[in-house]
Amino acid sequence: MKTHTQVVVIGGGVVGCSVLYHLTKLGWKDVTLVERDELTSGSSWHAAGGFHTLNGDPNVAQLQSYTVDLYKELEEISGQSCSLHLTGGVMLADTPERMDFLRLAQAKGRYLGMELELISVAEAKTMFPMLDEKHFIGALWDPVEGHLDPSGTTHAYAKAARINGATVHRHTKVEELVQTPDGIWDVITEKGTIRAEHVVNAGGLWARECGRMVGIELPVLAMEHMYLLTDEMPEVVAHNEATGKELIGILDFGGEIYTRQEGKGMLLGTYEQNCRPWSPRQTPWDFGHELLAPDLDRIAPELEVGFEHFPALQNAGIKQVINGPFTFAPDGNPLVGPVRGLHNYWVACGVMAGFSQGGGVGLSLANWMINGDPGYDIWGMDVARYGDWATLSYTNAKVRENYRRRFRIRFPNEELPAARPHQTTPLYDRMLSQGAVMGDSWALETPLWFAPEGVEARDVFSFHRSNDFEHVGAECRAVRESVGVTEIANFAKYEISGPGAEDFLSMLMTNTMPKIGRIVLTPMLNENGKLIGDFTIARAADEKFYMFGSSQAEIYHMRWFEKHLPQDGSVTLKAINLGWVGLSIAGPNSRKVLQKVTGENVSNEAFRFMDFREMDVSNAPCKVNRITYTGDLGYEIWMAPEYERQVYEALMEAGVEFDIRNFGMRALLSMRLEKNFGTWFREFRPIYGPYEADLGRFVKLSKNRFIGQEAARKEFEDGPKRLRTSFAVEVSDADVMGDEPIWHNGEVIGWITSGGFAHWVGKSLAQGYVPAEFAGDTTEGAFEIEILGEMCKATILSEPPFDPQAQRMRM
């Protein structure tokens, strides 16, 4: 057995073998895979083997498309057949809401180049004669769907990797992982120790155990999953003989089942409501090519619907029931990337759709390890999207919820209830008592909107404008006309101090650092000049800074900060998290409210726009930024949690004469649209450069060297190829939700990142990216945006519709 190697990949399922292959494909040949049993001896061998390209996250869909295209390459290199069956597939809708979902899916696919087609139920029946038309109202056809041989495909990855120079050790169980003081890993196996620069945890069912070897608890859980295989069916044989084609794959939302041809019979699987975790605390090491005991009673309700929707299945004999465990993360997406705080320890696990996503996971992780960047926007799969709050029991609750909802649609205003409330601020009960409808923001309860007295505080889920519309509008008007208050605890907060703090921040950020008592806004770039963050930075003292950003990206950003932290001890970096909570007051009367609760002079002359102050607010020590995301006059007030209730009550009491009103996150996001402000994860992502994102004014190319500077300079000199733009959209009762295609002269030229209704200006607004040559076309109705299948005229706005001269922020 090899004793030294560049990389050890732990786990011989489809994901581990994909990582191994892609490392060799990109040039690293001295790589080794260790598998405790035979290849596929986890979930891969008993998988149903289906693959598809459609995904709710377009960035993940791109990687799924890559995965499907990869299989022919693997067969050619390895000589191993993957037994590809490219049958195409149909999603069936049984309700108007599910039909809207299919329209959204088709629209998303347009700018990805996917040939999705909405078809009638009658057309679907010609491809799958067993369906009973009366249960459905429409369908979506995807030609790039099918199934394969899971074992053959996994071995194709492994063989191709071996041909490229990789080594595979089977029957080699990893027992311990130890990192030496110089950062090298000792991978201690039952057959000896392998010394490696990098370790990849692709442990599948044992990913938790491999994580525990290095002191981390990965948020993954295995669920039992059942599908059944029928005996030969005459209906299947008849269709094959009449058409010369295999039956297509079917996804039935109403029945929560999937089905496809298998041999001369059918495969039928479901994500049942009565789901069951498997080995929720510890995965047995001796589990291998075993199956779990079938339990048809547990999936009986779903099978009954399936038999009703596809009557021929009622008469089919059951040849075999497959019940095996698959791992899931809380949101159903994979966990990929480097783990914060561990040098050269990588994960590629929780990939429940391994034959749709395995190739993309392997490619992006190999890119990341070799080039320092995944090469794609994989935020939706990054392990850093979870914090320490994703405990074992939290993961259990969320995975079960996700499993039950596998074939259910997620509405844009739908908040999922499992494991909530998880984190709360001192105002949680106070918010609820005032009619707050709460949302989940990185596991923290955050007010979304407030139901007035006599109105039920709940969301009615819809793709169209819903029951919150008029109430969010009233909150927006309250802010613009007078003053409102909202909780902003769901921001990430950091303290950076020490003699090297300014140089450290200046090296990370594109903007110059502020003077004492001032604030700057700044993007952060990776080495390729792409956006990986946007921050507000306040300078409290010569060697102390406070920084504010997106809470969802806190671990993602801390991983980056710590990677670049100087080793001489000149910088101390701390994530404050919920050590501070915050309130924002905004609107033309916000200064008057603040002045009533502090002894400090907060006049415009004494406390200017973009100033930072440490001051007492209602007797509480607070840190105050004169800035708000509403684009109006306003202040962010930060404090320790023990002071939040008294500060809030004081602000509300001081604001009585100004009719102060609570407003929630939805009103805040509506008002930011009126200022053309972008937001992390939507407008600002690692696929965009700062000039594309219209953040060039915050990039100081002439200052000291910063990460991504040369790439940013090139983008500036060459000119961005695409630009973030803001649109006014002519709609009826549905606004954009994100990922809709932008049309110009009958062609798709771009995509929407976010939007909604801007209540103060009375317009439906959207932000998105278009090629630079189109961004100057402000002709009325020159563009169209496809919303729920309807082509809506759209006009580019050359300036923000609210306060384009930014006078309100400075008043």
N, C-alpha and C positions, 0 to 999 in steps of 0.2 A: 504494500500500500504506500502511496505517496506520503511523504512526511512534511513537505513544503509546497505551498501553492499560493497563487495570487488571491483566489477566491474560493471559499467553500460555500456551496449552495446546499442547504439542508432541506431535503424533501424531494422525492421522485415522482410527484404527481405532474399533471399537465403544466402547472404554473412553474414549478421548479425546473422542469425540463425546458420550458420556454425561456426562462431567465438564462439557463446554461447556454442554450443555442444562441441567443442574441448577444451574449457576451463574446462568444467566439465570432459571430458574424461581424461584430464591430471591432474585432482585432485583438481581444484578450484571449490567448490560447491556453495559458496555464491556469485553467479553472477546473474545479472538481465538484462533483455532486455526490453527496452521501445519502443513502436511503436505508432506513432501518430494516426494510423487508424487500419485496420486489417492487419494481416501478409500478405505479398506479395503485399501491396498496393502501389507499385511504378512501377518498371520495371518487377519484377519477374513474376507477374501473367500473363502478356501477351507475355512472351518470347516464341520463337519457340520451346525451350526445347531441342535443339540438344546438343550433347556432342561428344568430340573427344579427342585424346591424342596428336596429332601432333601439334608442335609449333616450330617456328623458333629458339627459345632459348631452348636448351636441358634441362636446369635446370627447366624452366617452364613446359616443357613437362613431366618431372618426377612428378611434382605436379598435372598435369592434369591426369596422369595415376592413381595417388593415389585417386583423386576425383572420377573417374569412379569406381574403386575397392571398394570405400567406400559405395556405394549405397545399396548393399546387407546387409552390417552391419547395416545401418540405418533402413532398413525394419525390420530386426530381432529384434532390440532393441525397436523400436517404435511401431511395429505392423501396421505401416502406409505404404501403397504401394506407391512406386515411379513410378509405371507403366513403368518399364524399357523395352525398345525395343532395343536389341543389334543386329542391322541389319548388321553392317559393312557399309563401305562407300568407295566411289571411287572419286579420284580427276582426272579430265579429262584435258589432255593437247592438245591444238590445234596448237601449234607452236613448233619448235625445242628448242627455249629458255625455254618454259614452260616444255618441256620434260627434259631438263637439270635440271630444278628446282626440278622435281619429283625424278630424280636420286640423287640429293643432299639430299632430304628429306628421301629417303630410306636409304642412307648411314648413315645419322645422327641417324636414328632409330636403326641401328644395335647394337651400343654399349649401347643403352638404353634398349635392349631386346624387341623392338617392332617388330612384325611380319608383316612388310610392304612388299608388293610384287608388282613389276612392271608387269603389264598385258597388253595384247593387247586390242584394242578397241572391237574386236569381243568377247573377254572374258567378257569385261564390259557389252556388250549388252545382254549377256545371263542373267546377274543379273539385268539389267535395260533395258528391251526390247524397251522402248520408245525412246531411243537415236538414232539419225541419224548418222551412222558411218562416213559418208564422211566429217564431220566437225572436226574430232579428229585424232590424230596420236598415242596416247598411254594413259596409265592410271596407277594410283597407288592405290592398294587395301589396306585398313586398316580394319582389322576385329573388332577393338575396337572402333566402332563408333555407334551412334544410337540416340535415343531420349527418353524423359521421360515426366512425368506430372509435370510441374513447380510448381503448387500449392501443389500437393501431396508431392513432394520432400522437399519443404520448410517446410511444416508442419512436415515431418518426422524428419528433423533436430531439430525443436522446441520441438516436443514430446520427442525425445531422450534426449535432454538437460533437460527437465523437470523431466524425470525419474531419471536422474543423480543428481537432486537437484536444478536446475536453476529455476528462477522465470521469468515469462513473463507478462508484463503489456501492454495490447492493449488499444487503444483510450487514449493514454497518450502522449501528445505532449510536447516535450522539448522546453522551451521558453528562457532559459538562462543557461549559464555555468559560474560558478564563482569558482576560485581557492582560497582557504583560505591561510593565511600566512604559515601554516604548510604543505602545499602541497596537502591537501585533496580537492576533487571536490564537490561542491554543484551543483547537477543537478536539476535545477528548472523546474518543469513541471506544467501543468495546474491543476494537482491533488495534488500538494505538492512537497516538496524537498526531494531528495534522496542524501545522503552523501556517496561518493565512493572514494576509493583509486585510481582507474583507470577509464578512460572514453575511449570508443572505438567509433569512428565516422564511422559507417557503414551506413550512411544516404542515400546512393544511389543518387536519384535525388535531395536530399536535403543536400548532403555532403558539398557543398559550404556554405550553410547557417549555418550548424553546425560548419564549420571552421571559419566563420566570427564571431561566438559567442566568439571565443578565439583569434580573431585578425589576422587570417591567410586567405589567398586567395588560395585555392587548385586549381591546374590546371585541372579542369574537366569541361566537357560540355556535355549536353544532345543533342542527334541527333534524329530526327524523323526516324523511321525505319519501312518499310512496308513489309509485306508478305501477300499472299493471299491463301485461301483455296478453292479448287475446289469442285464441286458436285461429286457424285460417277462417276467413270470412268470405262467403260467395260474393258479397258486394264489392270487396276489395279486388278479388280476382276479375270480376266482370269489368270494373273500371280500368284496370291495367290492360286487359285484352282489348277493350273498345278504343282506348286512347293511346296505348303504347306508353303511357306515363304513369308514374307513381302518384298516389294521392298527395295533395299538398298538406302542409302543416296548418293546424287550426289553433287559434287562441280565442277562447270563449270567455269574455269578461263576466257575463251573467252567471255562467256555471262555475267560474273560477277554475277552469280546467284547460289543459292543452292536450292535443292529440295529433298523432301522425301515423303513417303507415310503418309497420315493422314486419318485414318478410311479407307473408300473405295475410297477415292480420293487422291489428292496430295496437299502438301504445297509447295509453291514456293516463295522464297524471294530473295531480291537483295540489294546490296550496290550501289545505283545509283550515277551517276556522278553529277546529278542535286540535290545534297543533301541539307538538310535544318536543321539548328540548331533549337532547341526548348528552349524557355525561356532562351536566352543566358546570361541574367544578373541576374535574380531572379526567382527562382522556386516557383510557387504559393503553399502555404501550403494547400489549399483546394483541390488540385488535388489528385485523388485517383484511383478508379477502372474505370476511363474513358479512352476512346480511342480518338485519334486525327482524324480529318476528313481525309478520304482517298483521295488520289490524284494520280490516276493511270496515268494521263498524264505525271507526273514527272518521273515515272519509265517506261514509254512506250518504250524508246529505248532499255532498258535491256530486257523487256518482249518480244519485237520483236525478239531479238536474241534467247531468251529462247524458243520461239515458233518454231523458225527455227531449233534449235538444238534438240528439243523434240517435233516433229510435233503433237503428240496426244494431247498435251496441248492446241492446237489451237481450238479444238472442245469441250473443257471442259467448263462447266458453272462455273462461279465464285460464290461460296456460301457466302464468307465473305472476306473482306479486313481488315487486322489488321494493324493499324498505331499507334505505341506507341513510347515513348521516352526511349532511353538507354544512359547511361553516358559513356564517353570515356576520357582517358587522351590523351595528344598530340601524344604519340607513340602507343596508343591502348592497352598498358599493364596496369594492376592494379596499384593503389597507396596503398602501405602497409607499416606499421611500425610506430615507434615513430617519432613524429614531433620534430625537433630540437628546443630547447629553451622552450619547454613546458613539464613540469614534468608529466609523466604518462598519456599523451594524445596520443592516437593511432589512426591510420586511416586504414580502409579497404574499399576502394571505387574505383570507376572507373573500376569495374570488369564487363566489358560488356559481357564476356563469362562466366557468373556465374555458369552455370551447367557443364562447363568443368573445371573451375578454383576455384569455391567456396570452395570446400573441402580443396584444397591445401592452399588457402589463409587463411582459418580458422585454419588449423593445424600450419602453419608457424607463424602466429601472436600469437596464444596461446603459442607455444614454446617460442617465443620471450618474451612475458610478464612474463611467469613463470620461464623460465630457463635463460633468458638474451641473448638468441641467437635463431634465427629462425629455426636452425637445418638443413637448406638447403641453397644453394646459391641462394638467391632471389634478387640479384642485379638488375635484369631486372624489378622487381616490386617495389623496394624500393622507398618510397616517396622522399627520399633524393637525387634522381637522378635529381631533378629539383631545380633550384635556384629562386631568386626573379625575374629574367628576364622572367619567365614564367607567364606573365601577362594575364589578362582576354582576351584581344584582340589577343595576341600571341596564347593562347590556342585555341581560336576560329578558327584561321587560320590553325593551325596544326591539330586540330581534324578533320576539314573538309577535309584536305588533306589526312589524314589517313583513314577516312571513304571511300573516293573515291578509295583508293588503297587497300581496304580490301582483294580483290582477285587478286591483282597484285603482281608480283614478284619484290623483291628488289635485284638489282644486287650489287655485292660487291663494285663496283666503282661508285655507283649511289648516288648522293647527292640530297636531296629533296628540292624544291625551296620555299615552303610556308613560309611566315613571315621572309624572308631574303632580304637583310642583316639586322640582328637584332643588334648585337654588332660588332663594327669594331675598329681597331687600327688606329693611325695616318698614317700608311703606306698603308691602304686599297686601296686608289686610285692609289698610286704609284705601288703597286703590280699588279693591274689590267692593268695599262698602259704598264707593262712589260710582259704581256701575262699570268698572273697567272690564273689558274683554282682553284677556291676557294672551300673549304669544310666547313662544319658546325661542329665546335668543342665546345660543350656545349654552343651553340648559338653564338659563336664567329667565325667570318670569318677568316679562316686560309688557307694559300697557300698550295695546294696539289702538283702541278707541274706547270712548266712554258712552254708555247708554244713558240718556237722560231718565229722570224719574218717570216711571210708568212704561218704560221700554225694556223688553227683555235683553239682558246682557249676554248675547250669544250671536255667533256668526251663522248665517244661512249660506251654505257653501254653493258657489256658482262660478261659472266661467264668465258670467255677465255681471253688471253692477248689482251689488247685493244690498242687504238691509242696513249696512253700515254707511252707505253712500251719503245720505243727508246729514248724518251725525258727524262724519269726518269733515264734511263741508262746513258745518257750523263751527267746528274746532278751528279750522283754517281761518275762517272769517274773524273769530274771536282774537286770534293772534294778530292778524293784519290790521284790525281796527283798533285794538287796545293792547291786551297782554294775555299770554298764556304761559303755563308751566308744564313741563314734561320731565319724566325721569330718564336719565341717560347713564344709568349704572352699567349698561351693556356695552360701553366702550372699553377697549383695552387701555390700561394706564401703565406707564413705565417711569422709573426714576433712573437717571444716568448721572453719575457723579465721579469726581476725581480729577486730577490734573490733566489727564488725557481725554476727558469727556468730549471737549469741543472738537478735537482732531478726529476722534473716533466717529462722532456723528457726521462731521463734515466729509469723512471718507465714505460713509454709507449713503448719505443723502445728496440730492442734486442741488439743493438750495444752500445759501450761506446760513450760518447759525445766527440766531437773534442776539440782540444786546440784552443786558439784564432788564427784566421787566417787560420784555417784548415777546411776540409770538411770530413764528413763520409757518407757512404751509409748504410741505415738500414731498415730492415723490421719492421712492427708493427703487433702484434698478438692479437687475442682475448683470452679470458680465456681458450678456448679449444686448444690453440696453433696453430690456423689457421691464415693464412695471411689475414689481413684486410687493408694493405697499405705497400708501399715501398717509401722511402723518401731520398732526399739529404738534409743534414743538415750542414749549415755553421755557425761557431761561429765568430761573429763580435766583441764581447767584453766579459768581464767576466760574465755579466748578460744579454747578448743579443745574440739570435740565429735567423737565417733565415732558413726557411725550404721550400722545393720545392717538389711537388708531382703532382698527376693527377688532372686536373681541373674537370673532370667529377665526381670525388669523393669528391669535396671540402665540400659540405654540409654533406655528409656521414661522412667524417673525422671530421669536426667541431662538429658534434653531439657527436662523441666519445670523442674528446678532452674536450669539455665542461662538459661532464658527469664525467670526472675524474679530472677536474680542482680543485686544493686545495681551500678550502673555506676561507683561512686566508688572501687572497689578495696578496700572495707572487709571483703570476705569472700573467702577463698580456699577453693575447693571442689575436692576430688580424689576420684575413684573409685579405690579401692585395688585392686580386683579380686583377682588371685591374688598380689598383693604381701603379703597375709596369707593364711594358711591357718588352720584351726581344728580343735580337738577339744572335744567335749562329754563330760563325765563326769556321770552321773546315778544317783540311787538313794540309799537311806538311809546307805550307807557311803562316798559320794563325798567327803564332807568328810575322812574319815580318810585316804583315798587322796591327796587333794590336800595335806594337811598333811605327809605323808611326803616330798613332793618339793619343798617350799618352806620357806624360813626364816621366812616371814611368818606371823603369827597369823591363822588362818582360822576361828577359833571363831565361833559364832553372834553373840556380842556384838561381836566385832571386825570381822567381815565379814558384814554383814546381807543379808537378801534384798533384791535390787535395788540392791546396791552394785557399784561398779566400782573395780578396783584395777590398778595397774601393778606387777608383781612378777616376780621370778625364779622360774621353774618348771624344775627340773632344770638349773639354771645358765643357762637361756635367758631373755632378756627377753620377757615376755609381758604381754598385756592380758587381764584376767579379768573377766567379768560373772557375778554370782551370779544366774543365771537359766537355765532350760532349757525347751525346747518339750515336754518330757515331762510337765511339771506336777509334777515331783518335786523333792526337794533336788538341786541340781546346779549346774554351772559351765560356762561357755563360755570356752575358753582360746584366745586368738588370738596368732599369732606369725608371724615371717617364715618362708618355706618352708625355709630352711636349718636351722632348729631343730626341724622337726616330727618327724623320726625319733627324735631323742634324747628329746624330751618324751614321745612316744608310748611308747617302750620303758620310760622311767622310770615312767610311769603303770601300764603293764602289770605291771612288776615290783613296784611298790608295792601293786598290787591282788591279787597272788597269794593272800594270806591271806584275801581276801574273795571269792575266786572271780570276779574281774572277768571280764567277757565282752564281746567285740565285739557291737555291734548296728548294724543298718543302717537305711536310710531307711524301709523298710516298718514296722519295729517303732516307729520314731519317730512315724510317722503314725498308727499304731494307738493309741499312748499319748496322742497329742494329742486323739483322739476321746473318750477317757475323761474329758478335762477340758473338753470342748465348745469347744476352741480352733478358730478358723477358720483358713483359709489363703488366701494371695493366689491369684488366678485362679479359685478355686472359690467360697469364701464371700465374698470381698472383691473386688468388681469395680465398674467405673464405672456399673453400673445400680442400685447399692444406696446408700442413705444410711447414715450411721453409726448411727442409732437402729434402722433396719431390721436392720442387721448385728449388733445387740447390742454396740455399741462406745461407747454413749453415756457411759459412765463415764470415757472418755478424751477427752471433748469438753468443754472449759472455755469455755462461752459468755460468761462474764464477763471473760475476759482480753482483752488487746489484740486489735485486729482481725486476723483471719486469713482466708485465701482460703476462700470457701464459708460464712462465718460466718452470714450472714443466711439463706441457704437452710437451713443446719443448725438455726438458731433456729426457723424456720418448721416444719421437720419435728418438732422437739421440742414446739412449742406445739400443732400440729395433731394430733400423734401419728402414728407410722409406719403406713402402710397395710398393710404386710406385715412379717413378723418372721422372723429366722433362728431356727430351732428345732432341737433334737436329738431323735432318735427311737431307741427300742429296737425292733428289727424281728424278727419271728418268721420265720426262714428255715430252709431245709434245708442246701443245700451251695453257695449262691451269695449273696454279699452285694451291696449296691448298688455301682455303679461311677460314678454321677453322671449326671444328666439324666433319671432316672426320674420319672414322674408320681406325685404324692401325691393319693390319693383320699379323699373324705369323703362318706359317705352317697350313694355312687354317682356322684359328680361329681369331676372333676379340679380341684383347687383350688390346687395348687402344684407345686414341682419339687425334686428332690434335687440338692444341689451336690456332695457327696462322702460317703464312708463306708467301712465295712469291718468286720472283726471286731476287737473289743477283747478281747485275750486275757486280760488280768488280771481284768477283771470278767466275762469269759465271755459277752459279749453281742454280737450284731450291731448296730452303731450306724450312724446316718445323720444327716447335717445337710441342711437344706433350708429353703426359704422358703414360708410359708403366709400368707394374709390374717390381719391382726392379730386379727380376731374369732374365729379358730380356734385361735390360739396358746395360749390358756389352757385348752383342753380336754385335760386329762391323764387322761381316762377310758381305762382299759386297752383296747387294741385299737380305739380310736375311729377310727383312720386305716388306710388300706391303701396300700402302696407296690408298684407293679407291677415285678417283677423277672423278666426273661426270660419274660414272659407269665403269670407266676403272681402272684396277688393275695396279698400277705403282710401280715398284721396288724402295725400299728405303734402305738406309744404315745409321746406326747411326754414327755420327761424334764424335770422342772421344775428339776433341779440336776444338776451333773456326777456321773456314777456313781462316779468315783474321787475321794476326798478332797474332798467338796463344800465344806468349810470352808477349804480351801487351807492346811492345817496342815503338810503335808509340805514344801511349798516354803519354809516359814519355820522349819523345825525346826532 
